[in-house]
Amino acid sequence: MQLSVVIPAHNEEGSIAETVESLINTLTESQIDHEVLVVNDRSTDHTVEILQSLTQKYATLRFVTNDGPNGFGYAVRYGLERFTGDCVAVMMADLSDSPQDLLNFYQTMLEKNVDCVFGSRWIKGGKVVDYPILKKAINRLANRIISLSMMIKYNDTTNAFKLYKRATIEGLKPFLAPHFNLTIELPLKAIIRGYSYTIVPNSWHNRKHGVSKLKIKEMGSRYFFILCYCLIEKFFSRGDFKKSMID
């Protein structure tokens, strides 16, 4: 089963080389058939030049440029329309997500034959390093609200780092969220629509270079919109979008 990894990148010249090299080396050493698809999201620094150089070194790397509206969600969606693998993970360009954790995600999907593998930094075995205190407080509150509203036990919905089978991604379309709220749209729709999933611990390390693209003040209402949409689908769609209906 070929593994694709979609990485959105906006002005990540300080991190993208280390991220790509660490990821590809880890997957290659583990003999996993893979592609790494970096979506350049209108970078204005040297991200593109670095990616061009890396494609000469790594045959399993390719990059595309999001020529539509920019932003995290748009960039991820651009990649999700263009990956070639049988399953796809979304990872960050700043190396906050661990390639070793991705191996665990992939092996878990194979062993359990589930449609999705969700990471959680807040269960036994999970770990965060240098997580900003305010961001952590907001994260835990937001995830608590989501889990209570949706009546699910998953406590890290906002974590972008997840793995989906291709058929699952197709079953979640069309995507609505254009920003970081895509991180909750994908897993919540997967759960609502009856796709199988399992939760495994993962680690998170704060970025060493650049600045976070997440603007908390701008995102609250956008997360709330997607949560409300998912609640409406859960309670009022009468199962029209269930996996069984699509199959």
C-alpha atoms as an extended CHARMM CRD file, in Angstrom:
* protein
*
       247  EXT
         1         1  MET       CA              0.0000000000        0.0000000000        0.0000000000  PROA      1               0.0000000000
         2         2  GLN       CA              1.6260000000        3.2080000000       -1.1600000000  PROA      2               0.0000000000
         3         3  LEU       CA              1.7700000000        5.9770000000        1.4120000000  PROA      3               0.0000000000
         4         4  SER       CA              1.4360000000        9.5980000000        0.3540000000  PROA      4               0.0000000000
         5         5  VAL       CA              2.3280000000       12.4740000000        2.6610000000  PROA      5               0.0000000000
         6         6  VAL       CA              0.8700000000       15.9170000000        1.9780000000  PROA      6               0.0000000000
         7         7  ILE       CA              2.8360000000       18.8040000000        3.4670000000  PROA      7               0.0000000000
         8         8  PRO       CA              1.5520000000       22.3810000000        3.0960000000  PROA      8               0.0000000000
         9         9  ALA       CA              4.3960000000       24.8990000000        3.0880000000  PROA      9               0.0000000000
        10        10  HSD       CA              4.2360000000       28.6800000000        3.2680000000  PROA      10              0.0000000000
        11        11  ASN       CA              7.5670000000       30.4400000000        3.8450000000  PROA      11              0.0000000000
        12        12  GLU       CA              9.2450000000       27.4270000000        5.4440000000  PROA      12              0.0000000000
        13        13  GLU       CA             12.8070000000       27.9600000000        4.1880000000  PROA      13              0.0000000000
        14        14  GLY       CA             14.1970000000       27.3010000000        7.6610000000  PROA      14              0.0000000000
        15        15  SER       CA             12.4780000000       23.9460000000        8.1190000000  PROA      15              0.0000000000
        16        16  ILE       CA             11.4220000000       22.3620000000        4.8500000000  PROA      16              0.0000000000
        17        17  ALA       CA             14.7360000000       20.7000000000        3.9580000000  PROA      17              0.0000000000
        18        18  GLU       CA             15.1130000000       19.0280000000        7.3480000000  PROA      18              0.0000000000
        19        19  THR       CA             11.4650000000       17.9750000000        7.3140000000  PROA      19              0.0000000000
        20        20  VAL       CA             11.6090000000       16.4110000000        3.8570000000  PROA      20              0.0000000000
        21        21  GLU       CA             14.9660000000       14.7130000000        4.3460000000  PROA      21              0.0000000000
        22        22  SER       CA             14.0440000000       13.2630000000        7.7340000000  PROA      22              0.0000000000
        23        23  LEU       CA             10.7240000000       11.9790000000        6.4260000000  PROA      23              0.0000000000
        24        24  ILE       CA             12.0350000000       10.4310000000        3.2030000000  PROA      24              0.0000000000
        25        25  ASN       CA             15.0400000000        8.8510000000        4.9020000000  PROA      25              0.0000000000
        26        26  THR       CA             12.8240000000        7.2890000000        7.5630000000  PROA      26              0.0000000000
        27        27  LEU       CA             10.3390000000        5.8960000000        5.0370000000  PROA      27              0.0000000000
        28        28  THR       CA             13.0910000000        4.6490000000        2.7390000000  PROA      28              0.0000000000
        29        29  GLU       CA             14.9440000000        2.8890000000        5.5490000000  PROA      29              0.0000000000
        30        30  SER       CA             11.6880000000        1.1630000000        6.5000000000  PROA      30              0.0000000000
        31        31  GLN       CA             11.1680000000        0.1150000000        2.8580000000  PROA      31              0.0000000000
        32        32  ILE       CA              7.7740000000        1.7690000000        2.6150000000  PROA      32              0.0000000000
        33        33  ASP       CA              6.5550000000        2.6370000000       -0.8710000000  PROA      33              0.0000000000
        34        34  HSD       CA              5.8230000000        6.3520000000       -0.6420000000  PROA      34              0.0000000000
        35        35  GLU       CA              5.5780000000        9.7810000000       -2.1530000000  PROA      35              0.0000000000
        36        36  VAL       CA              6.0480000000       13.0910000000       -0.3710000000  PROA      36              0.0000000000
        37        37  LEU       CA              3.9390000000       15.8410000000       -1.8980000000  PROA      37              0.0000000000
        38        38  VAL       CA              4.7920000000       19.3500000000       -0.7190000000  PROA      38              0.0000000000
        39        39  VAL       CA              2.2650000000       22.0430000000       -1.5720000000  PROA      39              0.0000000000
        40        40  ASN       CA              4.0080000000       25.3820000000       -1.9190000000  PROA      40              0.0000000000
        41        41  ASP       CA              1.4280000000       27.8850000000       -0.7110000000  PROA      41              0.0000000000
        42        42  ARG       CA              2.6680000000       31.0280000000       -2.4520000000  PROA      42              0.0000000000
        43        43  SER       CA              5.8950000000       31.2540000000       -0.4850000000  PROA      43              0.0000000000
        44        44  THR       CA              7.8110000000       34.5100000000       -0.8460000000  PROA      44              0.0000000000
        45        45  ASP       CA             11.0780000000       33.2970000000        0.7000000000  PROA      45              0.0000000000
        46        46  HSD       CA             13.4400000000       30.5980000000       -0.6130000000  PROA      46              0.0000000000
        47        47  THR       CA             11.0960000000       27.6530000000       -0.0350000000  PROA      47              0.0000000000
        48        48  VAL       CA             10.6240000000       26.9990000000       -3.7620000000  PROA      48              0.0000000000
        49        49  GLU       CA             14.3440000000       27.0660000000       -4.5280000000  PROA      49              0.0000000000
        50        50  ILE       CA             15.0000000000       24.6130000000       -1.7100000000  PROA      50              0.0000000000
        51        51  LEU       CA             12.2630000000       22.2840000000       -2.9640000000  PROA      51              0.0000000000
        52        52  GLN       CA             13.6210000000       22.4290000000       -6.4930000000  PROA      52              0.0000000000
        53        53  SER       CA             17.0110000000       21.3540000000       -5.1860000000  PROA      53              0.0000000000
        54        54  LEU       CA             15.5210000000       18.5740000000       -3.0650000000  PROA      54              0.0000000000
        55        55  THR       CA             13.5940000000       17.1020000000       -6.0140000000  PROA      55              0.0000000000
        56        56  GLN       CA             16.9400000000       16.5380000000       -7.7420000000  PROA      56              0.0000000000
        57        57  LYS       CA             18.0610000000       14.4820000000       -4.7480000000  PROA      57              0.0000000000
        58        58  TYR       CA             14.9230000000       12.5180000000       -3.8820000000  PROA      58              0.0000000000
        59        59  ALA       CA             12.9210000000       10.6530000000       -6.5120000000  PROA      59              0.0000000000
        60        60  THR       CA              9.9470000000       10.2210000000       -4.1800000000  PROA      60              0.0000000000
        61        61  LEU       CA              9.5490000000       13.9570000000       -3.6180000000  PROA      61              0.0000000000
        62        62  ARG       CA              7.4750000000       16.2360000000       -5.7560000000  PROA      62              0.0000000000
        63        63  PHE       CA              6.0750000000       19.6510000000       -5.1260000000  PROA      63              0.0000000000
        64        64  VAL       CA              3.2360000000       21.6380000000       -6.5790000000  PROA      64              0.0000000000
        65        65  THR       CA              2.2560000000       25.2560000000       -6.1670000000  PROA      65              0.0000000000
        66        66  ASN       CA             -1.2210000000       26.1260000000       -4.9630000000  PROA      66              0.0000000000
        67        67  ASP       CA             -2.3350000000       28.5780000000       -7.6270000000  PROA      67              0.0000000000
        68        68  GLY       CA             -5.7060000000       29.2460000000       -6.0190000000  PROA      68              0.0000000000
        69        69  PRO       CA             -6.5850000000       31.0240000000       -2.7670000000  PROA      69              0.0000000000
        70        70  ASN       CA             -3.8810000000       30.5210000000       -0.1800000000  PROA      70              0.0000000000
        71        71  GLY       CA             -4.0620000000       29.3840000000        3.4250000000  PROA      71              0.0000000000
        72        72  PHE       CA             -3.4860000000       26.1290000000        5.3040000000  PROA      72              0.0000000000
        73        73  GLY       CA             -6.7950000000       24.5190000000        4.4180000000  PROA      73              0.0000000000
        74        74  TYR       CA             -6.6280000000       25.4940000000        0.7680000000  PROA      74              0.0000000000
        75        75  ALA       CA             -3.0820000000       24.1340000000        0.5050000000  PROA      75              0.0000000000
        76        76  VAL       CA             -3.9830000000       20.8040000000        2.1330000000  PROA      76              0.0000000000
        77        77  ARG       CA             -7.0520000000       20.4740000000       -0.0640000000  PROA      77              0.0000000000
        78        78  TYR       CA             -4.8920000000       21.1600000000       -3.1250000000  PROA      78              0.0000000000
        79        79  GLY       CA             -2.6540000000       18.2870000000       -2.0940000000  PROA      79              0.0000000000
        80        80  LEU       CA             -5.5630000000       15.9720000000       -1.3080000000  PROA      80              0.0000000000
        81        81  GLU       CA             -6.7460000000       16.3730000000       -4.8900000000  PROA      81              0.0000000000
        82        82  ARG       CA             -3.3350000000       15.4040000000       -6.2810000000  PROA      82              0.0000000000
        83        83  PHE       CA             -1.7410000000       12.6550000000       -4.1940000000  PROA      83              0.0000000000
        84        84  THR       CA             -1.2340000000        9.2660000000       -5.8470000000  PROA      84              0.0000000000
        85        85  GLY       CA             -1.0120000000        6.8160000000       -2.9240000000  PROA      85              0.0000000000
        86        86  ASP       CA             -3.4620000000        4.3460000000       -1.4540000000  PROA      86              0.0000000000
        87        87  CYS       CA             -3.4670000000        6.2760000000        1.8160000000  PROA      87              0.0000000000
        88        88  VAL       CA             -2.4540000000        9.8000000000        2.7440000000  PROA      88              0.0000000000
        89        89  ALA       CA             -1.1410000000       11.5520000000        5.8280000000  PROA      89              0.0000000000
        90        90  VAL       CA             -1.1710000000       15.2640000000        6.4820000000  PROA      90              0.0000000000
        91        91  MET       CA              1.9930000000       16.5090000000        8.1870000000  PROA      91              0.0000000000
        92        92  MET       CA              3.3670000000       19.9270000000        9.0160000000  PROA      92              0.0000000000
        93        93  ALA       CA              6.3660000000       21.5000000000        7.2740000000  PROA      93              0.0000000000
        94        94  ASP       CA              8.0190000000       22.6290000000       10.5100000000  PROA      94              0.0000000000
        95        95  LEU       CA              8.9990000000       19.1070000000       11.6950000000  PROA      95              0.0000000000
        96        96  SER       CA              6.6150000000       19.3310000000       14.6400000000  PROA      96              0.0000000000
        97        97  ASP       CA              5.3170000000       15.8880000000       13.6170000000  PROA      97              0.0000000000
        98        98  SER       CA              7.5530000000       12.8420000000       13.9350000000  PROA      98              0.0000000000
        99        99  PRO       CA              8.3740000000       10.5720000000       10.9630000000  PROA      99              0.0000000000
       100       100  GLN       CA              8.6430000000        7.7040000000       13.4650000000  PROA      100             0.0000000000
       101       101  ASP       CA              5.0640000000        8.3610000000       14.5300000000  PROA      101             0.0000000000
       102       102  LEU       CA              4.0320000000        8.2090000000       10.8800000000  PROA      102             0.0000000000
       103       103  LEU       CA              5.5510000000        4.7320000000       10.6700000000  PROA      103             0.0000000000
       104       104  ASN       CA              3.3870000000        3.7210000000       13.6170000000  PROA      104             0.0000000000
       105       105  PHE       CA              0.3050000000        5.2280000000       11.9490000000  PROA      105             0.0000000000
       106       106  TYR       CA              1.0090000000        3.3070000000        8.7470000000  PROA      106             0.0000000000
       107       107  GLN       CA              1.7110000000       -0.0270000000       10.4440000000  PROA      107             0.0000000000
       108       108  THR       CA             -1.4210000000        0.3940000000       12.5820000000  PROA      108             0.0000000000
       109       109  MET       CA             -3.5460000000        0.9820000000        9.4850000000  PROA      109             0.0000000000
       110       110  LEU       CA             -2.1620000000       -2.1560000000        7.8810000000  PROA      110             0.0000000000
       111       111  GLU       CA             -2.5050000000       -4.3300000000       10.9840000000  PROA      111             0.0000000000
       112       112  LYS       CA             -5.9940000000       -3.1970000000       11.9820000000  PROA      112             0.0000000000
       113       113  ASN       CA             -7.2880000000       -2.4930000000        8.4630000000  PROA      113             0.0000000000
       114       114  VAL       CA             -8.9760000000        0.7320000000        9.5600000000  PROA      114             0.0000000000
       115       115  ASP       CA            -10.0090000000        3.6290000000        7.3490000000  PROA      115             0.0000000000
       116       116  CYS       CA             -8.2730000000        6.2690000000        9.4840000000  PROA      116             0.0000000000
       117       117  VAL       CA             -5.5580000000        6.5300000000       12.0940000000  PROA      117             0.0000000000
       118       118  PHE       CA             -5.7900000000        9.5500000000       14.3760000000  PROA      118             0.0000000000
       119       119  GLY       CA             -2.9410000000       10.7980000000       16.5160000000  PROA      119             0.0000000000
       120       120  SER       CA             -3.3530000000       12.1640000000       20.0180000000  PROA      120             0.0000000000
       121       121  ARG       CA             -0.7410000000       14.0630000000       21.9530000000  PROA      121             0.0000000000
       122       122  TRP       CA             -2.8220000000       13.8740000000       25.1250000000  PROA      122             0.0000000000
       123       123  ILE       CA             -3.1410000000       10.1660000000       25.8100000000  PROA      123             0.0000000000
       124       124  LYS       CA             -0.7140000000        7.7270000000       27.4180000000  PROA      124             0.0000000000
       125       125  GLY       CA              2.3900000000        7.5910000000       25.2660000000  PROA      125             0.0000000000
       126       126  GLY       CA              1.7830000000       11.0150000000       23.7300000000  PROA      126             0.0000000000
       127       127  LYS       CA              4.1930000000       13.8760000000       24.2490000000  PROA      127             0.0000000000
       128       128  VAL       CA              4.4760000000       17.6180000000       23.6290000000  PROA      128             0.0000000000
       129       129  VAL       CA              7.7340000000       19.5610000000       23.7660000000  PROA      129             0.0000000000
       130       130  ASP       CA              7.8270000000       23.3230000000       24.2820000000  PROA      130             0.0000000000
       131       131  TYR       CA              4.0860000000       23.7290000000       23.7770000000  PROA      131             0.0000000000
       132       132  PRO       CA              3.0930000000       27.3850000000       24.4640000000  PROA      132             0.0000000000
       133       133  ILE       CA              1.0190000000       27.6280000000       27.6500000000  PROA      133             0.0000000000
       134       134  LEU       CA             -1.7530000000       29.8120000000       26.2090000000  PROA      134             0.0000000000
       135       135  LYS       CA             -1.9920000000       27.7020000000       23.0680000000  PROA      135             0.0000000000
       136       136  LYS       CA             -2.2310000000       24.5620000000       25.2010000000  PROA      136             0.0000000000
       137       137  ALA       CA             -5.0540000000       26.0070000000       27.3150000000  PROA      137             0.0000000000
       138       138  ILE       CA             -7.0200000000       26.9990000000       24.2250000000  PROA      138             0.0000000000
       139       139  ASN       CA             -6.3150000000       23.6470000000       22.5890000000  PROA      139             0.0000000000
       140       140  ARG       CA             -7.5850000000       21.6360000000       25.5420000000  PROA      140             0.0000000000
       141       141  LEU       CA            -10.7040000000       23.7870000000       25.8800000000  PROA      141             0.0000000000
       142       142  ALA       CA            -11.5100000000       23.5890000000       22.1650000000  PROA      142             0.0000000000
       143       143  ASN       CA            -11.0350000000       19.8370000000       22.0400000000  PROA      143             0.0000000000
       144       144  ARG       CA            -13.1590000000       19.3970000000       25.1460000000  PROA      144             0.0000000000
       145       145  ILE       CA            -15.9760000000       21.3760000000       23.5310000000  PROA      145             0.0000000000
       146       146  ILE       CA            -15.6950000000       19.3330000000       20.3340000000  PROA      146             0.0000000000
       147       147  SER       CA            -15.6810000000       15.9570000000       22.0840000000  PROA      147             0.0000000000
       148       148  LEU       CA            -18.6430000000       16.8570000000       24.2930000000  PROA      148             0.0000000000
       149       149  SER       CA            -20.6570000000       18.3590000000       21.4240000000  PROA      149             0.0000000000
       150       150  MET       CA            -20.0240000000       15.4370000000       19.0990000000  PROA      150             0.0000000000
       151       151  MET       CA            -20.2460000000       12.8440000000       21.8950000000  PROA      151             0.0000000000
       152       152  ILE       CA            -16.9190000000       11.2500000000       20.9950000000  PROA      152             0.0000000000
       153       153  LYS       CA            -13.9600000000       10.2220000000       23.1550000000  PROA      153             0.0000000000
       154       154  TYR       CA            -11.2590000000       11.4980000000       20.8170000000  PROA      154             0.0000000000
       155       155  ASN       CA             -9.4340000000       14.3460000000       22.5850000000  PROA      155             0.0000000000
       156       156  ASP       CA             -7.1590000000       15.7690000000       19.8630000000  PROA      156             0.0000000000
       157       157  THR       CA             -9.3870000000       16.5300000000       16.8930000000  PROA      157             0.0000000000
       158       158  THR       CA             -7.5470000000       19.7790000000       16.1380000000  PROA      158             0.0000000000
       159       159  ASN       CA             -4.3050000000       17.8730000000       15.5570000000  PROA      159             0.0000000000
       160       160  ALA       CA             -3.6590000000       17.9560000000       11.7940000000  PROA      160             0.0000000000
       161       161  PHE       CA             -1.4630000000       14.8360000000       11.8910000000  PROA      161             0.0000000000
       162       162  LYS       CA             -3.7080000000       11.9810000000       10.7170000000  PROA      162             0.0000000000
       163       163  LEU       CA             -3.7090000000        9.1600000000        8.1660000000  PROA      163             0.0000000000
       164       164  TYR       CA             -6.5980000000        8.3270000000        5.8260000000  PROA      164             0.0000000000
       165       165  LYS       CA             -7.2020000000        5.7280000000        3.1460000000  PROA      165             0.0000000000
       166       166  ARG       CA             -7.8200000000        7.1420000000       -0.3160000000  PROA      166             0.0000000000
       167       167  ALA       CA            -11.4180000000        5.8880000000       -0.3400000000  PROA      167             0.0000000000
       168       168  THR       CA            -12.0170000000        7.7020000000        2.9430000000  PROA      168             0.0000000000
       169       169  ILE       CA            -10.7680000000       11.0160000000        1.5620000000  PROA      169             0.0000000000
       170       170  GLU       CA            -13.0500000000       10.5880000000       -1.4460000000  PROA      170             0.0000000000
       171       171  GLY       CA            -15.9540000000        9.8760000000        0.8860000000  PROA      171             0.0000000000
       172       172  LEU       CA            -15.3790000000       13.0870000000        2.8490000000  PROA      172             0.0000000000
       173       173  LYS       CA            -15.6590000000       15.4000000000       -0.1450000000  PROA      173             0.0000000000
       174       174  PRO       CA            -16.5550000000       18.1140000000       -0.8280000000  PROA      174             0.0000000000
       175       175  PHE       CA            -14.3850000000       19.9040000000        1.6880000000  PROA      175             0.0000000000
       176       176  LEU       CA            -15.6740000000       23.1190000000        3.1990000000  PROA      176             0.0000000000
       177       177  ALA       CA            -12.9350000000       24.4650000000        5.4610000000  PROA      177             0.0000000000
       178       178  PRO       CA            -10.3810000000       26.7810000000        3.8260000000  PROA      178             0.0000000000
       179       179  HSD       CA             -8.2020000000       27.3560000000        6.8760000000  PROA      179             0.0000000000
       180       180  PHE       CA             -6.9200000000       25.4220000000        9.9100000000  PROA      180             0.0000000000
       181       181  ASN       CA            -10.5050000000       24.3740000000       10.6210000000  PROA      181             0.0000000000
       182       182  LEU       CA             -9.9610000000       21.6910000000        7.9860000000  PROA      182             0.0000000000
       183       183  THR       CA             -8.1450000000       19.8050000000       10.7650000000  PROA      183             0.0000000000
       184       184  ILE       CA            -11.4740000000       19.1550000000       12.4910000000  PROA      184             0.0000000000
       185       185  GLU       CA            -13.6120000000       18.8080000000        9.3680000000  PROA      185             0.0000000000
       186       186  LEU       CA            -11.7980000000       15.7160000000        8.1150000000  PROA      186             0.0000000000
       187       187  PRO       CA            -11.9080000000       13.5440000000       11.2690000000  PROA      187             0.0000000000
       188       188  LEU       CA            -15.3760000000       14.6480000000       12.3720000000  PROA      188             0.0000000000
       189       189  LYS       CA            -16.8930000000       13.8560000000        8.9820000000  PROA      189             0.0000000000
       190       190  ALA       CA            -15.0510000000       10.5240000000        8.9490000000  PROA      190             0.0000000000
       191       191  ILE       CA            -16.4990000000        9.6120000000       12.3410000000  PROA      191             0.0000000000
       192       192  ILE       CA            -20.0150000000       10.8050000000       11.4760000000  PROA      192             0.0000000000
       193       193  ARG       CA            -20.0180000000        8.9540000000        8.1760000000  PROA      193             0.0000000000
       194       194  GLY       CA            -19.0690000000        5.6540000000        9.7540000000  PROA      194             0.0000000000
       195       195  TYR       CA            -15.4720000000        5.2120000000        8.6610000000  PROA      195             0.0000000000
       196       196  SER       CA            -13.4750000000        3.0060000000       10.9930000000  PROA      196             0.0000000000
       197       197  TYR       CA            -10.6510000000        4.5690000000       12.9650000000  PROA      197             0.0000000000
       198       198  THR       CA             -8.2380000000        3.9850000000       15.7750000000  PROA      198             0.0000000000
       199       199  ILE       CA             -6.3450000000        6.4230000000       17.9920000000  PROA      199             0.0000000000
       200       200  VAL       CA             -2.6310000000        6.1480000000       18.6990000000  PROA      200             0.0000000000
       201       201  PRO       CA             -0.2950000000        8.4000000000       20.6950000000  PROA      201             0.0000000000
       202       202  ASN       CA              2.0210000000       10.7900000000       18.9030000000  PROA      202             0.0000000000
       203       203  SER       CA              4.5360000000       13.4490000000       19.8230000000  PROA      203             0.0000000000
       204       204  TRP       CA              4.7180000000       17.1330000000       18.9570000000  PROA      204             0.0000000000
       205       205  HSD       CA              7.7310000000       19.4550000000       19.0200000000  PROA      205             0.0000000000
       206       206  ASN       CA              7.5220000000       23.2140000000       18.7040000000  PROA      206             0.0000000000
       207       207  ARG       CA              9.0560000000       24.6180000000       15.5550000000  PROA      207             0.0000000000
       208       208  LYS       CA             12.7010000000       25.6590000000       15.5680000000  PROA      208             0.0000000000
       209       209  HSD       CA             12.4520000000       28.1180000000       12.6710000000  PROA      209             0.0000000000
       210       210  GLY       CA              9.9090000000       30.5710000000       11.3220000000  PROA      210             0.0000000000
       211       211  VAL       CA              6.5630000000       31.4710000000       12.8380000000  PROA      211             0.0000000000
       212       212  SER       CA              3.3210000000       29.5630000000       13.2690000000  PROA      212             0.0000000000
       213       213  LYS       CA              0.7040000000       30.2700000000       10.6060000000  PROA      213             0.0000000000
       214       214  LEU       CA             -2.1660000000       29.6340000000       13.0300000000  PROA      214             0.0000000000
       215       215  LYS       CA             -3.8220000000       32.8910000000       14.1160000000  PROA      215             0.0000000000
       216       216  ILE       CA             -5.9640000000       31.9000000000       17.0920000000  PROA      216             0.0000000000
       217       217  LYS       CA             -8.0000000000       35.1240000000       17.1710000000  PROA      217             0.0000000000
       218       218  GLU       CA             -9.0340000000       34.6360000000       13.5540000000  PROA      218             0.0000000000
       219       219  MET       CA             -9.9220000000       30.9670000000       13.8480000000  PROA      219             0.0000000000
       220       220  GLY       CA            -12.4540000000       30.7040000000       16.6630000000  PROA      220             0.0000000000
       221       221  SER       CA            -15.5550000000       31.4190000000       14.5910000000  PROA      221             0.0000000000
       222       222  ARG       CA            -14.2630000000       29.2930000000       11.7140000000  PROA      222             0.0000000000
       223       223  TYR       CA            -13.7910000000       26.2500000000       13.9460000000  PROA      223             0.0000000000
       224       224  PHE       CA            -17.2590000000       26.9050000000       15.3830000000  PROA      224             0.0000000000
       225       225  PHE       CA            -18.7700000000       27.0010000000       11.8850000000  PROA      225             0.0000000000
       226       226  ILE       CA            -17.3190000000       23.6050000000       10.9570000000  PROA      226             0.0000000000
       227       227  LEU       CA            -18.3610000000       22.1420000000       14.3050000000  PROA      227             0.0000000000
       228       228  CYS       CA            -21.9210000000       23.3660000000       13.7400000000  PROA      228             0.0000000000
       229       229  TYR       CA            -21.9380000000       21.9100000000       10.2240000000  PROA      229             0.0000000000
       230       230  CYS       CA            -20.7980000000       18.5440000000       11.5410000000  PROA      230             0.0000000000
       231       231  LEU       CA            -23.4070000000       18.6110000000       14.2850000000  PROA      231             0.0000000000
       232       232  ILE       CA            -26.1180000000       19.3040000000       11.7150000000  PROA      232             0.0000000000
       233       233  GLU       CA            -24.9170000000       16.4190000000        9.5590000000  PROA      233             0.0000000000
       234       234  LYS       CA            -24.7050000000       14.1140000000       12.5710000000  PROA      234             0.0000000000
       235       235  PHE       CA            -28.2200000000       14.7550000000       13.8310000000  PROA      235             0.0000000000
       236       236  PHE       CA            -30.2200000000       15.7950000000       10.7590000000  PROA      236             0.0000000000
       237       237  SER       CA            -28.7670000000       14.1550000000        7.6250000000  PROA      237             0.0000000000
       238       238  ARG       CA            -30.5190000000       10.8430000000        8.3670000000  PROA      238             0.0000000000
       239       239  GLY       CA            -27.3920000000        8.9400000000        7.3680000000  PROA      239             0.0000000000
       240       240  ASP       CA            -27.3820000000       10.1500000000        3.7630000000  PROA      240             0.0000000000
       241       241  PHE       CA            -23.5810000000       10.4910000000        3.7830000000  PROA      241             0.0000000000
       242       242  LYS       CA            -22.7760000000        7.2770000000        5.6360000000  PROA      242             0.0000000000
       243       243  LYS       CA            -20.0290000000        5.0500000000        4.2770000000  PROA      243             0.0000000000
       244       244  SER       CA            -22.5940000000        2.2870000000        3.7430000000  PROA      244             0.0000000000
       245       245  MET       CA            -24.6610000000        4.5980000000        1.5390000000  PROA      245             0.0000000000
       246       246  ILE       CA            -21.6270000000        5.6370000000       -0.5050000000  PROA      246             0.0000000000
       247       247  ASP       CA            -20.4200000000        2.0520000000       -0.9160000000  PROA      247             0.0000000000
